[in-house]
Amino acid sequence: MRPSPQARQPSRSLRAALAAAWLGLTGLPAQAQTVSELVWVSEEYAPFNYTDQGVPTGISVEVLQHIWTRLGVDKQPSDIQMLPWARGYRMAQEQTGVCLFSTTVTEPRKALFHFVSPIIATRIAIVAPRERQLKIDTIADLAPYTIGVVREDIGEQALLNDGSTATLSRADSARSLVRMLAGGRFDAISYESNTVRWNMQESGIDTAAFEDVFTVRESVLGIACHKDTAPDTLAQLQHALDALHADGTLKRISAAYLK
């Protein structure tokens, strides 16, 4: 006799045990009730967040450290997972308890995440070689060109949301993006202006040979947390960030990197 469909289904208790085991393997909490339970994910996005000799650092990392200290959370930069942007972006959408930073705050993203912000202002620009003398006044003017972007980054999303018909060529990191631009793989790139300059300097690329020819988006950076993050936890994070603005700590941190 064939077992009934109900008999073939694992019991509720078994399903719960399997779910708990999976969460134990991934290190993710079933429900993030406190700041100490959150999983922190970031990317190479200097000067905001990046690794120096394998250890996460940068403006946003230092801000997060101050938030942890204010909230009595025993975590260190080494607890931050540094991942390719597209992977971290998916994790923060799909896995409870994950917070991704630094993330540009936009209206479409507010439907995907709960934001703790602002950390700092940000500007997404079209950066091109000076010798090309590109004249870009509107998004439509990009149509004839190939524009380099980082996959699922705001530089790509903003162009798509604004209806750009430019050919987009995708890279996996800012460092790859600027090196490919310097190598003539693109006509221009769409990316955060400060991050472009930082990565060019780190890669030995002459920043004076490139210029911002158009501003795609001006916004702020924040912390993007999974939509199921506990409201009390988000409120604690926001209160701590607000305090860093109020006492001048955030301004001092930013000034040390943006000289």
N, C-alpha and C positions, 0 to 999 in steps of 0.2 A: 504494500500500500504506500502511495506517495504521501509524504508529510504535507499537511496543509500549509498555505502561505504564511499563516501566523506562526506555525511551528518552526518554519525555516528562518524566521526573523530572530535576531538575537534579542534577549530580554532587555528591558529598559535599564536594569542594573548593570548588565554586561556592556551595553552601549556607553553608559556613564563611565564604567571602569576603563574602557578602551579610550574614551575621550581624555580622561585624566592621564592615562599613560602617554598619550600623544603629546599632551601639554607638557608633561614632565620631560619628554625627549627634546622638545623644541625650546624649553626654557621659558615659555610664554604663560602668563597667568590666565586662568579661565575668566577672571573679571578683575580689571585693574581698579582696586579700591583706594590705594594710596600711591603717593609719588614714588615711594621706594619700590613698588611693584612694577612700575613702568619699564618698558624696554626702549632704549634710546638708540636711534639709527640716524646716521649722517652720511655725508659724501665728501669728496675732495672738491671744495668750493671756497678756496682761499680768496680773501683773508678771513672769511667768516667761519669756516670749519675746514680743517685739513689735518694731515698728519706730518709731524716733524720727528724724524727718527722713530717712526712707528707709533707715536703717541698723538692722539687727537689734541688739537689746539686751535686757536683762532678766536675771533671776537665772540661768536655765538657759543663756543665751547666754554670760554671764560665766564660768559653770562650764565650759562647753565650751572657751572660750578658754584657761582654765588647764590643761585636759586637753591641748589641742594643745601648749601651751608645754612641759609636762612631758614630752611624748612627742616633742618636736622636730619638730612638724608645722607647716609654713609655710602657715597658712590664717588668714583674717580673717573677721569677721562678714559682710562683703559676699559671702563665698562661700556663705552660707546661703541657700537658696531659701525664700522666704516664700510659702506657698500656702494656699488654703482647706483647712480640716481634712480634709474628705472626700477631696479629691484627693491630699493627702499621705499619708493613711492607706492609700489603695489603692496608691500608689507603693511604700511600704515593704513591702507584701505581695507585690507583683508583680515588682518590679525589683531584681535583685541589686545589692548595693552601696549601697542607700539606708538611711539611719538617720533616724528621725522623732522629734522631741522638741518639747516635753515631752509624754510619754504616760503616762496613768494606768495603773499596773500592776494587772491583774486576772487571775484564773485563765483565763477564756476567751481573753484576749489572749496569754497565755503559749504557747498552742498556735499562734499566728500569727506571733510575733516572738521574737527573742532580746533580752532586756532587760539593760541596764546601769543599775543602780539601787542605792539610792535617791538622787535629787537632793534632794527635800524632801517633807514630808508635804502631803497635799491632802485637801480635804473637799468633796464634792458635796452641795449643799443645795437644798431647795425654797425659793425666795425669792418672797415675795408682798407686795403693798401692805399696810401696817399697817391701813389702814381696812377691809380685807376681813375682818380678824380670823379668818383660817382656822385651824382646829384640826385638825392632821394628826398622828395617832399611829402610823399604819401606812401602807404602800403602798396598801392597799385603800381608805383614806380619800380618795385622790386621784381615785377613779372619776368623780365628778360634774364634774370640772374639766377645762379646757383648759390643758395645760402646754406652755410653749415650750421647745424644745431646739435645739441646734446639730446638724445632720445628722451622724450616725455618731459624735458625741462620747460620752464616758462618761456624761454626764447622760441621754442618750437610751438608751444600751445598758443602763445599770443598771436603769432603769425597766422595760424590756422583759424583761430577764433575771429580774427580780423578779415578773413577771407582772402589772404594772400594766395596768389597763383604762382609764386616763385617756385623753382625746383629746390626741394629741401634735401640736403645730404646729411645723414645722421652719424654722429660719433657717440662714443660711450663715456667720454670724460672731457673736462675743460682742457686738460693738457693736450690730449689728442686733437681737440678742435683747433687750438691756436697753432699747433705745429702743422696741421693740414692747411690752414689758411696761409701760413708763411711759405709752405711748399707749393702754393698755387692751385690747391685742389678745389677751392671755392672762390667765388667772386667776393664774398663777404661772409660774416657770421652774425648770428643773432644770439647775444649772450649778455650776462651782467658785466657792466663796464669795468668795475674795479677788479673783478675776477679775471677778465681778459688780460688786463695789464699785469697783474700779479703773475699769472701763468706764463706770459711772454717773458717777463724778467727771469723767472725760474728756468725757462728753457733757453735762455741766451738769445732771445729774439729782440731786435731793436724796436722798442715801442714807438719811437718817433716816426717809423716808416708806416704807421697805421693811424687811422683817425675814426672817430665816431661820426657817421654821416646821417644818422636818423635815430630818434628815440622811439622805441617800440612801446615801452610801458614804464611808468613810474609807479612804484608801490612801496610796500614795506616787507621785511622778512619777519617770519614768526615761527612758532613751533606748531606743527600739524599733528594732532593726535587722532587716533581712531575714534569713530563716531560713538562708540559705546563706552568711552572713558567716563568714569564717574564725575558728575558735575562738581562735587566737593573738591576732588583732586584738581580739576581744571581751575577752579576758583583760587585754590592755594597757589598754583603756579602763576596765575595772572596777578595775584596780589604781590607776590615776591618780585615779579618782573616790574610791576609798577613802582615798587619801592626802589629798585635799582635806577630807574629813571629819575625819581624824585630826589634821591640823595647824590646824584651826579656820578655814581659808579659806572653806569653804562657809557656815559660820555667819556670818562677817563679811559675805559677799556678800548673804545673805538679809536680814540686819538692815538693810542700806542701803535695801532696797525695802519691807520690811514693818514700817513704823514705826507 
